[in-house]
Amino acid sequence: MIQATGKGETFVIATGLPVSHRSKAAAMTWYKFAVQYVDARWAQLGGNSR
């Protein structure tokens, strides 16, 4: 964290951690993941399986 302060990185107020330490998984919500999954699979499914 001292290095992040030295580089001038911004910090997340809620967690107190630098932005570079934020989890990549938190960038996508479950809803957005589900929509992307359905969009990718929809064309492959047969009409009776929808």
C-alpha positions as CSV (number, residue, x, y, z in Angstrom):
1,M,0.0,0.0,0.0
2,I,2.9,2.3,0.6
3,Q,3.9,1.8,-3.1
4,A,0.4,2.6,-4.2
5,T,0.5,5.8,-2.2
6,G,3.9,6.7,-3.7
7,K,2.5,6.1,-7.2
8,G,-0.5,8.4,-6.5
9,E,-3.1,5.7,-7.0
10,T,-6.6,6.3,-5.8
11,F,-8.1,4.4,-2.9
12,V,-11.6,2.9,-2.5
13,I,-13.2,4.6,0.4
14,A,-15.4,1.6,1.4
15,T,-12.5,-0.8,1.8
16,G,-9.5,1.5,2.3
17,L,-7.5,-0.5,-0.4
18,P,-5.9,0.9,-3.5
19,V,-7.8,0.5,-6.8
20,S,-5.1,-1.9,-8.1
21,H,-5.9,-4.3,-5.2
22,R,-9.6,-4.6,-6.1
23,S,-10.8,-8.0,-7.1
24,K,-11.3,-8.6,-10.9
25,A,-14.3,-10.8,-10.0
26,A,-16.1,-7.9,-8.4
27,A,-16.1,-6.0,-11.8
28,M,-18.9,-8.2,-13.2
29,T,-22.2,-8.7,-11.4
30,W,-24.0,-12.0,-11.4
31,Y,-26.8,-10.5,-13.5
32,K,-24.4,-9.3,-16.2
33,F,-22.7,-12.7,-16.2
34,A,-26.0,-14.6,-16.5
35,V,-27.1,-12.3,-19.4
36,Q,-23.8,-12.9,-21.3
37,Y,-24.1,-16.7,-20.7
38,V,-27.6,-16.8,-22.1
39,D,-26.7,-14.7,-25.0
40,A,-23.8,-17.0,-25.9
41,R,-25.9,-20.2,-25.5
42,W,-29.2,-19.1,-26.9
43,A,-28.5,-19.7,-30.6
44,Q,-27.2,-23.3,-29.9
45,L,-30.4,-24.4,-28.2
46,G,-33.3,-26.1,-30.0
47,G,-36.7,-24.5,-30.1
48,N,-38.2,-27.0,-27.7
49,S,-35.5,-26.6,-25.0
50,R,-36.1,-22.9,-24.5
